C-alpha cells in the first residue's frame, strides 16, 4: 500500500516565498530561487506546487530534472525543460527568436534546419538564446523555468543557469532550482548567487514533531490526534523529519499489518524492539521479498543501472524477451516502485532516487559487484556501438565491480568525445574522473586530454598548470609528437585569449619536443599559431620580413591541405589574408576565397562564415558598400553563430557611422554591445564601444565621445589592436569637427607612432588618408609623401581615397594646375557620396587653399558645408564656414531657425539659438577665447552671450552656469 500525503505539510513560508516570486515576475521583475535540502525533504513537492500556481496565472512553465544515474549528459535538465513545453506546442514562431533557433537546436534537435551543418555554439551563446526564449515566452504573463536535482547536473547546465540568473532582473522570468547540499559546481553557484544577492536560497530542514504528526494524519486521512502514539514516536525517531522516509516507513507499517484501520480508528500492533541499522533498507528489502522473483531480479538490475534507466539497456542486461520484460515492468509500476519517465518514452525512473540506493544496499557487497560486472559485460558485448552515455554507464558499472582501469578507459574515451563535440565542461568532469583511476601507462594521456579540455573551456590557468606537471617524454618520439600537439593547442587557446607570454611559452615547449624536423602536419600547425602570436601586442619577437612570413605561412597552408588538416589550413589562409593586405586587397581576397573553398568542401560551417565575414569586411573597406557584409551576417545568423554575428554587427555599426546613418548605427550598438558583454566576447564588445565613440566624434559630441572611450578603456581597448582607430578615426576626426587641427594632427601622429611599433591591419586610422591631407594643407608633405600613401594598400580604400584626392587637388592647385585640381574635385564629389560628414568636412578643409591658390569653387563649398553642419548641429564647423564666407566677401544668410534644438526650459527663459551655441560648450568649462575660436566669433561677442545667459538662467556666476550646463547633459545638436 502506498501512503502519500495529498497536501504539503510544514512548508507555509516556502509556499509564500514562491507566491511572492510569481507575483513579482508578473510585474516584469525577474526572480531566482533555490531550494536546498537532503533527499526526500520535500523539494519536488514545492516545485510541483510552484508549477500548479504558475499554470493558474497563465504562465508558460518549463520543467526539467538532472539525471541521477551518475552520467554526465550536457544540458540534460534544460533539454527536458524545453521538451516539456514544446513537445506538443512545436517550434516557437516569434520572429525575435529566429536568430536563436540554431543555438536552441542543441537542446531541441527538431528545431535544427534540415541539411544544415551543426554549429558548435558556446555555452554563453546557448545561454543567451535560452534567456531570449524565456523572455519572449514571458512577454504576456511571465514565465517559469523549474530545474530539479541540480546537484547531479553537468557543468554546462550550471554555467547556463548562472548566466540566466545574472541577467533576469528586468525580465519576466522566474527561475526555481532544487539541489542537495552536496559539494560541487551547483552548490558553489548557489552560494555565489546568494552572496551576490542574485538569488534567494531557502534551506529545507526536517519537519518539527507536530508537523510529522500532521503529515502522518494527512497520509492516513485522519486527524493528527488519532495517530497512535507508538506509531508517531517510531516515525518521528526513524524518519528524522524527512517526509519521504516517513511515507516509506508508514507504507511498510501498512503493508506488514503493523498499522491497520479498525472501526474505532487506527490501531498499532506491537512494534519490534532493538536497533535497526537502516530502516529504509530493511523496508525495501521486505517489499522486494513480496514480489515475484523475476520482478525482483528486474528491479535489482534496474537499480544497478541507476535511478533512471533505459528499457533497451535493461533488456540487454536481463535478457528478457519483450513480452516478459514489459509484464515485469508493469508489475513494478503497479507496486509503486518505478514509473515511466515522462521526458523520454524509452526510459523508466524509480519514484525516488533513494529507492534505487536502498535496493542496491539490500544486497551483500560481493553480490552488488557481481551484478555490476555482469551488467557491464552484457552492455559491452551487445554488438551495439557505445555512445557517450553508454560508455559512462559501462564505466560506472566497472567501477562498482572493482575494475578501476577499465572504468578509467571508458570515462576517458567518453570525455574525449565530449571534447570533440564542444561540451568542454562535461569533458573536464569525465576526464577528471578517469585521471585518478587510470593505470600509470594511461594517466599521462588522460592528463593531456584534460589540459586541452580545460583550455578550450576557458580555464587556461588550470590547463597550463596540468601541462607543466606532465611527466617528461623522450624528445622526437611518438609520445613527444603527441605532447607537442597538446602544447600547440594550448598555445592557440592562449593566442585567442590574448595571453601573449603564455602562448610564447607553449610554442617554445612544442618546438623543443618536436625538434628541428617535426612531422609536416605538426610543423604547419606550429607555424600558424606562431604567426598569429607575432600579431599580438608585446609578443617580444624580432620584426620579421613580411615576404618571408608570407612564404612560410603559405607553405604551412599547402602542407595542411596535403596532410588532411582542413582546420589548420583555414587558420593558415586566414592568417595569410591578413599578411597579404600589404600587397593589396586582391591578394588578401584570394586567400580568403581559398579558405572559403576549403571550409565548404570539408563542411566546416564556422570557418566558412569566418571567410564570408572577412570577405565582406574587405569589400566594405574597399568600396564603402556593406552589401556583402550583410550577406555574411545572414549566413552567421542562419548558422546560429551568435559570436560571429556580433563581430559582423561591429563592422556594420562602424560602416553606418562612416556613412552618417546614425539611427542605424545606434540600433546595432544597442542590440549587440550589451549582449556581447554578457557573453564575454571582448573583441566584438570593444569594437562596438569604439563604434559608439566614433559616432559621437563624427557628430561633434565630445563629452559623449569621452564617455564612450572611457567604457572602451575599461573593456581593455587600450591594450588591443584598435588603438590606432581610437586615435585617428575617432579622436582626430572629432577634433577637426571642433576646428582644432593641432589636436587632430597630434591624434594622427599618435596613431602612426603606435603602428610603427605594432603590426596593424586596420587601415582607417588616418595614416593613408586624413593625415596626408592635413600635412599637405600645412605645407609639411610633398608629392612624394602623397604618392607613398596612394601606393599603399590602405590608400585604395574608399574612405581614405577621398582624402587623398583632396590632397592631390590641393597640390595641383598649388602647382598652378587649376584644371587638374578641378578634375580631382569632380572625382572626389563622386567618391565621397557615401560619406556625407567626411565629404563636407573635406570641402571645409580645402577652401582656404583653394582661395589662396585661385582654383575651384571655395565659396560654393563653404556654403554647402555650412548648411550641412548647421543642420547637423556641429556648430564649430558651421561657424567657421560662416566666418570664412565673410572673409571671402560673400554674403552670409542668417538661420532663423534652430529654436527647436533648444530644450524647453531654456527656450522659455528666452535663450536664443546663438546663446545656446555657447551654452552647449560650457560643460567643458572653456575660456572666452576658446569659445570664440570654436564658434568663429569675437571674444567680445562671447562676453555678451555669457552675460545674457547668466541673466536668463538666474545663475550667480560663470561657475554656476557651467555646472548648470553639465547638469542638463546637453550635447551639441
TIROTOR-488619 format. One line per field, with one value per residue (C-alpha): residue number from 1; x, y, z; residue in one letter. Coordinates in steps of 0.05 Angstrom, whole numbers. Example, Ala and Ser with C-alpha at 12.3 -4.5 7.8 and 13.67 -1.06 7.14 Angstrom:
num: 1  2
xx: 246  273
yy: -90  -21
zz: 156  143
residuo: A  S
This chain:
num: 1  2  3  4  5  6  7  8  9  10  11  12  13  14  15  16  17  18  19  20  21  22  23  24  25  26  27  28  29  30  31  32  33  34  35  36  37  38  39  40  41  42  43  44  45  46  47  48  49  50  51  52  53  54  55  56  57  58  59  60  61  62  63  64  65  66  67  68  69  70  71  72  73  74  75  76  77  78  79  80  81  82  83  84  85  86  87  88  89  90  91  92  93  94  95  96  97  98  99  100  101  102  103  104  105  106  107  108  109  110  111  112  113  114  115  116  117  118  119  120  121  122  123  124  125  126  127  128  129  130  131  132  133  134  135  136  137  138  139  140  141  142  143  144  145  146  147  148  149  150  151  152  153  154  155  156  157  158  159  160  161  162  163  164  165  166  167  168  169  170  171  172  173  174  175  176  177  178  179  180  181  182  183  184  185  186  187  188  189  190  191  192  193  194  195  196  197  198  199  200  201  202  203  204  205  206  207  208  209  210  211  212  213  214  215  216  217  218  219  220  221  222  223  224  225  226  227  228  229  230  231  232  233  234  235  236  237  238  239  240  241  242  243  244  245  246  247  248  249  250  251  252  253  254  255  256  257  258  259  260  261  262  263  264  265  266  267  268  269  270  271  272  273  274  275  276  277  278  279  280  281  282  283  284  285  286  287  288  289  290  291  292  293  294  295  296  297  298  299  300  301  302  303  304  305  306  307  308  309  310  311  312  313  314  315  316  317  318  319  320  321  322  323  324  325  326  327  328  329  330  331  332  333  334  335  336  337  338  339  340  341  342  343  344  345  346  347  348  349  350  351  352  353  354  355  356  357  358  359  360  361  362  363  364  365  366  367  368  369  370  371  372  373  374  375  376  377  378  379  380  381  382  383  384  385  386  387  388  389  390  391  392  393  394  395  396  397  398  399  400  401  402  403  404  405  406  407  408  409  410  411  412  413  414  415  416  417  418  419  420  421  422  423  424  425  426  427  428  429  430  431  432  433  434  435  436  437  438  439  440  441  442  443  444  445  446  447  448  449  450  451  452  453  454  455  456  457  458  459  460  461  462  463  464  465  466  467  468  469  470  471  472  473  474  475  476  477  478  479  480  481  482  483  484  485  486  487  488  489  490  491  492  493  494  495  496  497  498  499  500  501  502  503  504  505  506  507  508  509  510  511  512  513  514  515  516  517  518  519  520  521  522  523  524  525  526  527  528  529  530  531  532  533  534  535  536  537  538  539  540  541  542  543  544  545  546  547  548  549  550  551  552  553  554  555  556  557  558  559  560  561  562  563  564  565  566  567  568  569  570  571  572  573  574  575  576  577  578  579  580  581  582  583  584  585  586  587  588  589  590  591  592  593  594  595  596  597  598  599  600  601  602  603  604  605  606  607  608  609  610  611  612  613  614  615  616  617  618  619  620  621  622  623  624  625  626  627  628  629  630  631  632  633  634  635  636  637  638  639  640  641  642  643  644  645  646  647  648  649  650  651  652  653  654  655  656  657  658  659  660  661  662  663  664  665  666  667  668  669  670  671  672  673  674  675  676  677  678  679  680  681  682  683  684  685  686  687  688  689  690  691  692  693  694  695  696  697  698  699  700  701  702  703  704  705  706  707  708  709  710  711  712  713  714  715  716  717  718  719  720  721  722  723  724  725  726  727  728  729  730  731  732  733  734  735  736  737  738  739  740  741  742  743  744  745  746  747  748  749  750  751  752  753  754  755  756  757  758  759  760  761  762  763  764  765  766  767  768  769  770  771  772  773  774  775  776  777  778  779  780  781  782  783  784  785  786  787  788  789  790  791  792  793  794  795  796  797  798  799  800  801  802  803  804  805  806  807  808  809  810  811  812  813  814  815  816  817  818  819  820  821  822  823  824  825  826  827  828  829  830  831  832  833  834  835  836  837  838  839  840  841  842  843  844  845  846  847  848  849  850  851  852  853  854  855  856  857  858  859  860  861  862  863  864  865  866  867  868  869  870  871  872  873  874  875  876  877  878  879  880  881  882  883  884  885  886  887  888  889  890  891  892  893  894  895  896  897  898  899  900  901  902  903  904  905  906  907  908  909  910  911  912  913  914  915  916  917  918  919  920  921  922  923  924  925  926  927  928  929  930  931  932  933  934  935  936  937  938  939  940  941  942  943  944  945  946  947  948  949  950  951  952  953  954  955  956  957  958  959  960  961  962  963  964  965  966  967  968  969  970  971  972  973
xx: 0  24  20  27  1  -47  -24  42  54  101  125  79  137  167  99  92  160  142  76  112  163  107  74  140  150  82  107  168  215  255  267  315  303  339  310  366  357  372  338  264  258  203  237  199  132  146  167  101  63  100  83  10  6  43  -5  -62  -33  -28  48  86  122  186  205  266  308  381  396  412  446  515  520  546  496  507  445  400  354  349  332  278  251  243  214  162  138  148  138  65  69  121  175  163  148  163  209  252  274  294  368  369  337  403  433  370  371  426  370  314  344  278  289  352  341  346  411  447  513  515  550  587  556  590  556  546  513  466  452  436  390  353  347  316  268  245  238  193  152  141  121  47  42  112  148  174  233  238  300  307  365  418  470  470  475  532  577  549  479  508  541  476  437  487  482  405  404  454  412  339  329  288  256  190  225  222  279  270  324  330  391  420  475  529  597  601  592  517  526  583  535  481  528  557  488  467  528  515  441  426  383  343  364  318  346  293  303  268  196  182  148  79  88  108  43  4  37  22  -50  -54  -26  -77  -134  -141  -137  -67  -92  -119  -48  -26  29  75  69  83  143  172  162  189  251  268  246  281  231  243  175  195  225  163  118  161  163  89  75  117  75  12  38  60  -4  31  -15  -87  -153  -208  -279  -250  -196  -123  -92  -18  6  65  128  192  247  322  365  355  417  375  300  294  338  300  234  252  282  216  178  224  211  136  147  154  226  230  203  253  311  288  286  355  383  348  375  445  436  415  352  334  344  333  287  334  394  354  334  407  427  369  359  283  241  195  132  163  201  140  99  150  157  82  83  138  98  35  77  94  169  181  143  151  196  152  211  232  187  243  260  234  251  248  197  253  328  334  293  347  401  361  350  424  443  399  450  516  578  601  532  530  598  578  513  551  603  551  514  578  596  526  527  598  585  516  543  517  566  573  556  580  523  536  610  595  546  596  650  605  588  661  679  624  654  723  754  786  830  772  728  783  789  714  709  769  740  673  709  748  684  651  711  705  631  646  620  683  656  629  693  731  686  695  770  778  741  787  852  859  831  878  938  1007  1013  948  949  993  949  887  922  939  867  845  892  862  791  806  838  781  732  764  805  873  909  889  906  976  986  968  1015  1072  1060  1062  1118  1174  1175  1234  1245  1226  1188  1116  1098  1135  1096  1031  1054  1078  1008  980  1026  1005  932  946  985  925  879  928  931  854  855  908  956  1019  1071  1035  1026  1100  1119  1074  1102  1173  1154  1125  1188  1232  1191  1183  1255  1282  1245  1175  1123  1094  1025  1054  1102  1044  1003  1063  1077  1005  999  1068  1044  983  1026  1070  1009  994  1020  1080  1100  1173  1197  1243  1207  1200  1210  1139  1156  1189  1129  1082  1122  1126  1051  1033  1076  1040  972  992  1021  959  916  962  962  886  883  828  821  895  891  834  873  933  895  861  928  955  898  919  992  974  938  1006  1006  935  864  861  915  881  815  847  870  801  768  814  793  720  731  765  713  657  689  702  635  667  610  644  705  661  624  691  714  649  655  726  710  651  695  746  691  663  731  747  681  641  586  563  521  570  578  503  503  557  514  455  498  523  452  426  482  467  538  519  591  606  542  565  631  595  549  610  634  563  558  624  601  537  577  623  562  527  468  463  398  421  488  455  405  462  503  443  426  495  541  507  496  570  590  543  572  644  661  712  736  666  647  708  695  622  642  692  638  595  652  668  595  597  661  633  573  616  595  659  632  593  655  696  645  644  720  722  679  725  784  751  738  813  813  879  913  880  896  842  886  903  829  814  868  854  785  754  793  828  766  727  779  770  696  716  761  823  872  930  896  875  947  971  920  940  1014  997  964  1024  1072  1032  1030  1106  1115  1058  1035  969  919  868  875  825  867  883  953  932  882  866  938  969  914  927  1002  993  948  1000  1056  1091  1082  1103  1081  1128  1096  1027  1048  1073  1005  968  1011  998  940  906  907  859  803  743  746  820  817  771  821  879  843  832  906  925  878  910  979  956  925  989  1029  986  942  871  841  875  851  780  782  802  747  697  723  721  648  631  677  655  580  572  607  569  606  674  653  631  690  737  705  714  787  809  773  829  879  832  821  895  916  856  824  758  694  711  651  602  638  635  560  548  590  558  488  505  540  489  434  475  486  561  566  641  648  585  611  680  647  607  670  707  650  654  729  717  669  609  542  523  450  424  390  324  310  347  296  274  343  337  307  240  262  318  273  221  274  288  354  368  399  465  467  451  512  554  514  527  602  602  605  678  690  726  750  722  780  768  694  709  756  706  648  689  663  698  713  670  610  623  622  555  525  553  523  456  458  473  414  365  382  387  457  501  567  603  620  547  527  578  552  481  501  534  472  429  475  461  503  511  453
yy: 0  70  123  193  260  297  363  396  400  446  489  550  600  569  569  643  657  622  661  727  710  693  760  797  762  785  856  840  835  771  725  667  618  556  503  466  403  329  275  266  332  358  398  366  376  450  452  418  470  526  496  489  562  587  549  582  650  633  628  582  531  494  437  392  348  328  255  218  160  189  200  267  290  362  406  347  386  444  397  364  432  455  388  394  459  449  375  389  464  457  506  577  624  692  727  754  683  666  681  636  574  543  551  525  465  439  428  413  378  382  457  448  463  401  391  449  431  438  496  483  540  562  557  632  633  578  614  679  642  610  677  707  649  655  730  721  666  711  772  767  736  717  651  599  551  497  453  397  358  407  372  317  363  377  439  466  470  504  556  569  574  625  666  666  685  742  772  762  821  862  804  768  703  660  611  557  505  449  410  372  405  364  395  411  464  471  484  533  570  573  602  652  678  682  725  769  775  749  692  674  609  571  511  460  428  368  375  391  339  370  373  300  283  327  295  225  245  273  207  166  216  221  277  284  265  199  174  121  148  88  98  172  160  108  151  214  179  139  185  244  294  271  269  216  169  179  158  97  74  86  45  -11  -10  -14  -70  -113  -102  -68  -9  -21  15  -10  13  54  86  69  15  -5  -75  -89  -57  -98  -72  -68  -25  -27  -5  23  25  47  -11  -62  -33  -40  -109  -132  -102  -139  -205  -197  -190  -247  -268  -244  -175  -173  -191  -138  -84  -102  -99  -33  -4  -25  20  79  115  125  72  55  -3  -23  -26  -63  -115  -124  -135  -181  -219  -217  -222  -163  -194  -216  -151  -107  -153  -147  -72  -65  -104  -59  3  -25  -38  35  25  54  98  115  175  228  262  200  143  91  106  90  122  100  141  169  166  137  77  53  65  26  -33  -38  -31  -91  -135  -160  -124  -185  -194  -120  -125  -189  -157  -95  -139  -179  -115  -82  -145  -151  -79  -81  -146  -128  -114  -43  16  54  128  176  156  82  89  127  73  17  57  65  -9  -29  17  -15  -83  -61  -53  16  14  -8  47  98  79  86  152  179  159  190  253  258  250  305  349  337  356  422  402  425  427  356  333  361  324  257  264  284  220  180  210  181  113  104  59  92  77  114  171  219  214  227  288  314  310  342  401  413  408  459  506  502  510  576  554  567  574  504  477  507  480  410  416  438  377  326  275  285  245  229  283  268  204  187  210  275  286  277  322  374  377  389  448  476  471  506  560  571  578  629  668  671  696  748  720  732  708  642  630  641  591  538  549  542  478  449  466  432  368  365  382  416  369  356  318  362  369  388  437  471  478  507  557  581  592  625  672  693  703  752  797  805  866  852  787  804  775  810  842  792  803  807  768  713  710  704  649  607  614  597  534  516  525  480  428  427  415  358  327  328  382  428  468  484  501  550  582  589  620  668  690  695  741  789  787  796  861  894  871  894  872  829  784  783  764  708  676  684  653  593  590  592  536  490  503  489  426  398  421  469  518  563  573  584  641  669  672  705  756  775  779  824  868  876  894  946  978  980  1009  1032  984  937  890  831  843  838  773  746  767  729  667  674  683  623  581  605  633  687  708  716  755  804  812  830  877  916  924  943  994  1027  1027  1062  1113  1129  1136  1181  1133  1149  1114  1050  1052  1065  1008  959  983  979  910  880  918  894  824  818  839  788  731  753  768  821  833  848  887  933  945  962  1010  1043  1049  1086  1132  1145  1161  1213  1242  1245  1283  1334  1308  1308  1294  1235  1211  1216  1175  1121  1119  1111  1049  1026  1034  995  939  933  975  1009  941  920  928  982  1036  1069  1073  1104  1157  1171  1154  1174  1228  1263  1266  1293  1347  1371  1379  1425  1464  1441  1420  1418  1366  1327  1325  1301  1245  1223  1224  1183  1130  1129  1120  1061  1028  1036  991  942  903  933  916  970  1019  1071  1104  1164  1143  1132  1189  1243  1251  1263  1314  1354  1352  1376  1433  1452  1451  1393  1339  1338  1298  1240  1230  1232  1182  1135  1137  1126  1066  1031  980  1026  1082  1042  1043  1086  1124  1141  1154  1213  1249  1232  1261  1326  1328  1316  1372  1420  1403  1413  1479  1500  1479  1522  1468  1490  1446  1384  1404  1412  1342  1313  1351  1322  1253  1270  1291  1220  1182  1218  1210  1151  1191  1258  1281  1267  1298  1364  1365  1356  1414  1457  1437  1454  1520  1562  1530  1538  1612  1624  1590  1612  1546  1510  1539  1553  1598  1545  1492  1534  1547  1472  1454  1509  1487  1414  1425  1475  1424  1370  1414  1417  1490  1497  1479  1516  1579  1571  1566  1629  1666  1642  1665  1735  1736  1717  1776  1732  1745  1703  1688  1683  1619  1640  1570  1530  1543  1470  1449  1489  1450  1476  1506  1546  1567  1591  1632  1668  1635  1647  1598  1638  1638  1564  1550  1580  1544  1474  1484  1505  1435  1433  1499  1533  1605  1660  1656  1581  1591  1647  1602  1544  1587  1634  1695  1750  1745  1807  1772  1713  1761  1788  1718  1697  1758  1744  1670  1688  1735  1689  1626  1662  1634  1674  1667  1632  1570  1561  1569  1516  1470  1480  1464  1399  1380  1389  1339  1375  1356  1398  1385
zz: 0  -16  37  9  32  -15  14  31  106  144  85  90  89  27  -9  10  -19  -85  -88  -78  -132  -182  -167  -179  -246  -269  -257  -301  -242  -250  -191  -178  -121  -98  -52  -16  24  32  -9  8  46  1  -53  -111  -76  -73  -146  -164  -123  -159  -227  -207  -185  -247  -292  -255  -271  -345  -344  -391  -348  -369  -321  -324  -280  -279  -288  -223  -258  -250  -325  -350  -402  -424  -416  -397  -349  -399  -457  -414  -393  -465  -486  -430  -462  -537  -549  -563  -579  -634  -654  -629  -688  -657  -707  -650  -636  -708  -698  -636  -665  -687  -617  -583  -630  -585  -534  -583  -644  -681  -688  -730  -803  -844  -881  -848  -815  -740  -707  -641  -604  -539  -472  -469  -537  -516  -450  -486  -533  -474  -440  -502  -508  -436  -444  -505  -471  -411  -451  -433  -364  -343  -350  -301  -311  -258  -255  -204  -175  -200  -155  -209  -269  -316  -312  -377  -347  -285  -329  -368  -302  -275  -339  -336  -263  -273  -329  -310  -262  -311  -348  -333  -314  -251  -242  -189  -177  -127  -103  -46  -3  -36  -55  -129  -182  -169  -94  -109  -156  -102  -51  -101  -123  -50  -33  -93  -75  -144  -117  -55  -23  24  61  78  146  177  199  271  315  307  231  230  265  217  156  183  192  121  93  133  122  197  248  279  348  320  305  355  399  387  312  317  362  314  252  287  311  249  193  229  200  127  92  41  93  136  78  61  134  141  78  108  172  130  85  143  182  240  229  209  207  253  267  324  282  271  313  320  330  377  350  347  390  380  337  262  222  164  167  96  70  111  89  15  27  56  -3  -52  -16  -30  -106  -156  -167  -240  -219  -161  -207  -257  -203  -176  -247  -257  -193  -215  -276  -233  -211  -285  -337  -410  -427  -483  -437  -384  -435  -456  -383  -363  -428  -421  -484  -499  -471  -406  -398  -403  -360  -304  -314  -308  -243  -215  -234  -200  -138  -136  -144  -213  -263  -336  -348  -379  -413  -453  -476  -473  -401  -332  -266  -193  -156  -113  -121  -51  -74  -122  -70  -18  -65  -81  -8  8  -28  0  -28  -67  -97  -117  -151  -188  -212  -237  -272  -309  -330  -356  -395  -425  -450  -476  -515  -541  -610  -608  -612  -547  -547  -493  -446  -457  -442  -378  -356  -370  -334  -272  -273  -279  -222  -179  -199  -177  -246  -238  -301  -345  -316  -329  -403  -413  -375  -415  -482  -465  -443  -508  -547  -506  -520  -595  -592  -557  -488  -453  -382  -386  -417  -358  -309  -343  -354  -281  -262  -307  -284  -214  -237  -296  -297  -298  -372  -388  -338  -377  -439  -396  -366  -435  -457  -392  -404  -473  -446  -392  -441  -491  -433  -414  -354  -385  -318  -297  -366  -363  -293  -317  -376  -330  -286  -342  -337  -388  -452  -498  -549  -621  -601  -617  -547  -559  -624  -586  -529  -579  -608  -539  -529  -597  -578  -512  -550  -595  -535  -505  -570  -573  -501  -520  -468  -507  -456  -443  -518  -529  -475  -505  -574  -548  -510  -574  -612  -561  -563  -638  -654  -717  -765  -738  -778  -833  -802  -734  -767  -805  -741  -704  -759  -759  -684  -683  -739  -700  -639  -677  -688  -614  -577  -534  -569  -557  -624  -672  -732  -787  -861  -890  -952  -911  -863  -921  -954  -890  -876  -949  -944  -879  -913  -971  -923  -880  -942  -965  -895  -890  -836  -861  -797  -795  -869  -856  -799  -845  -904  -856  -829  -899  -918  -863  -885  -958  -944  -951  -1024  -1036  -1023  -1086  -1057  -989  -1020  -1060  -994  -964  -1025  -1016  -942  -964  -1013  -962  -908  -957  -983  -913  -882  -832  -823  -773  -816  -877  -843  -819  -891  -913  -857  -875  -949  -932  -888  -944  -993  -946  -935  -1009  -1032  -972  -992  -937  -982  -977  -903  -894  -932  -885  -825  -854  -861  -790  -764  -803  -774  -704  -696  -647  -632  -706  -714  -661  -697  -761  -723  -701  -773  -795  -739  -760  -833  -812  -772  -831  -876  -824  -815  -741  -724  -758  -721  -654  -665  -679  -619  -573  -598  -594  -546  -482  -510  -529  -459  -427  -468  -455  -527  -511  -582  -610  -548  -554  -628  -615  -559  -606  -660  -609  -591  -664  -677  -622  -651  -721  -694  -658  -589  -550  -480  -507  -543  -479  -440  -494  -496  -421  -429  -486  -440  -383  -433  -447  -510  -495  -497  -562  -636  -640  -611  -678  -696  -629  -640  -714  -738  -672  -634  -691  -734  -675  -663  -735  -721  -665  -712  -673  -727  -678  -634  -696  -722  -653  -653  -723  -704  -642  -686  -733  -675  -647  -716  -722  -660  -673  -734  -754  -809  -792  -850  -827  -774  -819  -839  -912  -919  -869  -843  -912  -928  -864  -876  -948  -924  -871  -924  -889  -942  -1014  -1074  -1057  -989  -1020  -1074  -1020  -985  -1051  -1068  -1002  -997  -947  -999  -1043  -991  -1008  -942  -950  -1025  -1017  -972  -1018  -1077  -1038  -1021  -1093  -1115  -1065  -1093  -1165  -1147  -1112  -1173  -1219  -1250  -1233  -1287  -1258  -1189  -1215  -1245  -1179  -1143  -1192  -1175  -1101  -1110  -1134  -1087  -1024  -1036  -986  -931  -921  -858  -887  -953  -923  -875  -934  -970  -909  -902  -973  -982  -952  -1000  -1059  -1044  -1034  -1099  -1140  -1161  -1151  -1122  -1048  -1035  -1060  -1020  -957  -966  -975  -914  -871  -888  -874  -808  -784  -798  -763  -702  -709  -691  -691  -764  -785  -750  -782  -851  -838  -817  -879  -923  -892  -904  -976  -982  -993  -962  -902  -892  -820  -798  -768  -744  -692  -637  -639  -614  -550  -491  -470  -402  -435  -493  -443  -408  -474  -493  -567  -617  -616  -540  -540  -584  -527  -473  -500  -496  -423  -391  -415  -377  -435  -433  -476  -525  -534  -546  -595  -635  -634  -659  -702  -666  -627  -553  -543  -573  -526  -466  -488  -495  -427  -393  -426  -405  -333  -332  -366  -326  -259  -244  -197  -234  -291  -249  -231  -304  -326  -272  -296  -367  -343  -304  -365  -400  -465  -525  -588  -634
residuo: X  X  X  X  X  X  X  X  X  X  X  X  X  X  X  X  X  X  X  X  X  X  X  X  X  X  X  X  X  X  X  X  X  X  X  X  X  X  X  X  X  X  X  X  X  X  X  X  X  X  X  X  X  X  X  X  X  X  X  X  X  X  X  X  X  X  X  X  X  X  X  X  X  X  X  X  X  X  X  X  X  X  X  X  X  X  X  X  X  X  X  X  X  X  X  X  X  X  X  X  X  X  X  X  X  X  X  X  X  X  X  X  X  X  X  X  X  X  X  X  X  X  X  X  X  X  X  X  X  X  X  X  X  X  X  X  X  X  X  X  X  X  X  X  X  X  X  X  X  X  X  X  X  X  X  X  X  X  X  X  X  X  X  X  X  X  X  X  X  X  X  X  X  X  X  X  X  X  X  X  X  X  X  X  X  X  X  X  X  X  X  X  X  X  X  X  X  X  X  X  X  X  X  X  X  X  X  X  X  X  X  X  X  X  X  X  X  X  X  X  X  X  X  X  X  X  X  X  X  X  X  X  X  X  X  X  X  X  X  X  X  X  X  X  X  X  X  X  X  X  X  X  X  X  X  X  X  X  X  X  X  X  X  X  X  X  X  X  X  X  X  X  X  X  X  X  X  X  X  X  X  X  X  X  X  X  X  X  X  X  X  X  X  X  X  X  X  X  X  X  X  X  X  X  X  X  X  X  X  X  X  X  X  X  X  X  X  X  X  X  X  X  X  X  X  X  X  X  X  X  X  X  X  X  X  X  X  X  X  X  X  X  X  X  X  X  X  X  X  X  X  X  X  X  X  X  X  X  X  X  X  X  X  X  X  X  X  X  X  X  X  X  X  X  X  X  X  X  X  X  X  X  X  X  X  X  X  X  X  X  X  X  X  X  X  X  X  X  X  X  X  X  X  X  X  X  X  X  X  X  X  X  X  X  X  X  X  X  X  X  X  X  X  X  X  X  X  X  X  X  X  X  X  X  X  X  X  X  X  X  X  X  X  X  X  X  X  X  X  X  X  X  X  X  X  X  X  X  X  X  X  X  X  X  X  X  X  X  X  X  X  X  X  X  X  X  X  X  X  X  X  X  X  X  X  X  X  X  X  X  X  X  X  X  X  X  X  X  X  X  X  X  X  X  X  X  X  X  X  X  X  X  X  X  X  X  X  X  X  X  X  X  X  X  X  X  X  X  X  X  X  X  X  X  X  X  X  X  X  X  X  X  X  X  X  X  X  X  X  X  X  X  X  X  X  X  X  X  X  X  X  X  X  X  X  X  X  X  X  X  X  X  X  X  X  X  X  X  X  X  X  X  X  X  X  X  X  X  X  X  X  X  X  X  X  X  X  X  X  X  X  X  X  X  X  X  X  X  X  X  X  X  X  X  X  X  X  X  X  X  X  X  X  X  X  X  X  X  X  X  X  X  X  X  X  X  X  X  X  X  X  X  X  X  X  X  X  X  X  X  X  X  X  X  X  X  X  X  X  X  X  X  X  X  X  X  X  X  X  X  X  X  X  X  X  X  X  X  X  X  X  X  X  X  X  X  X  X  X  X  X  X  X  X  X  X  X  X  X  X  X  X  X  X  X  X  X  X  X  X  X  X  X  X  X  X  X  X  X  X  X  X  X  X  X  X  X  X  X  X  X  X  X  X  X  X  X  X  X  X  X  X  X  X  X  X  X  X  X  X  X  X  X  X  X  X  X  X  X  X  X  X  X  X  X  X  X  X  X  X  X  X  X  X  X  X  X  X  X  X  X  X  X  X  X  X  X  X  X  X  X  X  X  X  X  X  X  X  X  X  X  X  X  X  X  X  X  X  X  X  X  X  X  X  X  X  X  X  X  X  X  X  X  X  X  X  X  X  X  X  X  X  X  X  X  X  X  X  X  X  X  X  X  X  X  X  X  X  X  X  X  X  X  X  X  X  X  X  X  X  X  X  X  X  X  X  X  X  X  X  X  X  X  X  X  X  X  X  X  X  X  X  X  X  X  X  X  X  X  X  X  X  X  X  X  X  X  X  X  X  X  X  X  X  X  X  X  X  X  X  X  X  X  X  X  X  X  X  X  X  X  X  X  X  X  X  X  X  X  X  X  X  X  X  X  X  X  X  X  X  X  X  X  X  X  X  X  X  X  X  X  X  X  X  X  X  X  X  X  X  X  X  X  X  X  X  X  X  X  X  X  X  X
